[in-house]
Amino acid sequence: MKTEYDIVIVGAGPAGLSAAIAAAESGERILILDNNPQAGGQIWRAGPIFPDPELAQQTYRQIQTKPNIEFMFGAKIVAAPFTGQLLVERAHDSLNVTYRQLILCTGARELFLPFPGWTLPGVTGAGGLQALVKAGTPVHDERIVIAGSGPLLLASADTAKKAGAQVLYVAEQANHSTVRKFALQLWRWPAKIFQALSLPHRLYQPDSYVVEAIGQERLERVRLQTPKGIIEVECDRLAYGFGLIPNIQLGQLLGCQIKDQAIVVDEYQRSSQPQVFAAGECTGFGGSELAIVEGAIAGYAAIAQYEKARQFFAKKQRYQRFATLLQKSFKLRSELKTLARPQTIFCRCEDVRFDQVAERANWIDAKLHTRCGMGACQGSTCATAAACLFDWPLSSARPPLLPTRVKSLMSMTTCSLNQK
């Protein structure tokens, strides 16, 4: 099966939906691809007890008025065999999707750094906790500790509390002085102040970070470094994350220029590759407001409506200043690079220990000698951790991007023969 579209957008989060609405004015045929079962991405994820945010509902209503926008959910991109073509795998089939313009809105994922006990049952990502709760995982009366860095910690705590959990501690690794300076600059973005005040900020403890997760069969307690020294907190669940990392694998595969682990774009969100645009967190983390604005710019630029795209430049600059402030304020402390012990598991997929990776010269060397990064997640967790801990450059992407059925790969081979 081969499907042709004028514009293909990868990612149905705020950036992707915003890009689709803008590009739809052209009347061209638009496809939004997403691996999730519904639109919204990680930011607008809804669930049984968490309805869609009002802004998300407004966006969905706008999308419904655009008959030239189509969705394809449960679709993962396996490869990009030729210019203007993507190999897409779904639950029961695979297909080659062709495009004239491509907009990457692939978002970001959490950065996990290994520490003793991080693989215990009951330990999840901060964003992962949000996703679980919104999907209906019961956490009522569970004792939860949240640790790491960045605004996602408070958002995760808020979600857990609304679901009836007992959030005991929110450990932020940035120090008090840095957090205070960050808060004092929020007057530039009034909406951010109201958003912050609505979150459980009284639980927020700067200058604190997780040292160890302790338990036998599952998590029993967490050891934290705090301004008052080491403390232990008995809990049922630990949610942690040390910020976000842009999802750039598809951009790498397409040959887009990468800098600071993000896809490089110009003022119109154009990447270094012709007909390929990028918007949202794959170009650098800046929050949903920046993602929406960048999506609109990319959508209009993809249909050559540059004057309309320029109307969003001032907003983009405003939210980019906030993104810069975020990156500066929540820079990771060096102590986090020394949490893992020699026997700490580094690669969860292949059970590779920290000392086995630390003795290697680079990422490729580690993969060849330990199989690190060759499991189900294909290095999405351990490769980014290695880049942070050892200052190793990220390796380039190659197909298949994800574990894939042989039948899908055969589809790519057939397509290659037809091209010849």
Stockholm file with secondary structure:
# STOCKHOLM 1.0

chainA/1-420         MKTEYDIVIVGAGPAGLSAAIAAAESGERILILDNNPQAGGQIWRAGPIFPDPELAQQTYRQIQTKPNIEFMFGAKIVAAPFTGQLLVERAHDSLNVTYRQLILCTGARELFLPFPGWTLPGVTGAGGLQALVKAGTPVHDERIVIAGSGPLLLASADTAKKAGAQVLYVAEQANHSTVRKFALQLWRWPAKIFQALSLPHRLYQPDSYVVEAIGQERLERVRLQTPKGIIEVECDRLAYGFGLIPNIQLGQLLGCQIKDQAIVVDEYQRSSQPQVFAAGECTGFGGSELAIVEGAIAGYAAIAQYEKARQFFAKKQRYQRFATLLQKSFKLRSELKTLARPQTIFCRCEDVRFDQVAERANWIDAKLHTRCGMGACQGSTCATAAACLFDWPLSSARPPLLPTRVKSLMSMTTCSLNQK
#=GR chainA/1-420 SS CEEECSEEEECCSHHHHHHHHHHGGGCCCEEEECSSSSSSTTTTCCCSSSCCCHHHHHHHHHHHTCTTEEEECSCEEEECCSTTEEEEECSSCEEEEECSEEEECCCEEECCCCCTTTTSTTEEEHHHHHHHHHTTCCCTTCEEEEEESSTHHHHHHHHHHHTTCEEEEEEECSCHHHHHHHHHTGGGSHHHHHHHHTSCGGGEESSCEEEEEEESSSEEEEEEEETTEEEEEECSEEEEECCEEECCHHHHHTTCCEETTEECCCTTCBCSSTTEEECGGGGCCCCHHHHHHHHHHHHHHHTTCHHHHHTTHHHHHHHHHHHHHHHHHTCCCGGGGGCCCTTSEEETTTTEEHHHHHTSSSHHHHHHHHCTTCSTTTTTTHHHHHHHHHCCCCCCCCSCSSCCCHHHHHHHHHHHHHHC
#=GC SS_cons         CEEECSEEEECCSHHHHHHHHHHGGGCCCEEEECSSSSSSTTTTCCCSSSCCCHHHHHHHHHHHTCTTEEEECSCEEEECCSTTEEEEECSSCEEEEECSEEEECCCEEECCCCCTTTTSTTEEEHHHHHHHHHTTCCCTTCEEEEEESSTHHHHHHHHHHHTTCEEEEEEECSCHHHHHHHHHTGGGSHHHHHHHHTSCGGGEESSCEEEEEEESSSEEEEEEEETTEEEEEECSEEEEECCEEECCHHHHHTTCCEETTEECCCTTCBCSSTTEEECGGGGCCCCHHHHHHHHHHHHHHHTTCHHHHHTTHHHHHHHHHHHHHHHHHTCCCGGGGGCCCTTSEEETTTTEEHHHHHTSSSHHHHHHHHCTTCSTTTTTTHHHHHHHHHCCCCCCCCSCSSCCCHHHHHHHHHHHHHHC
//
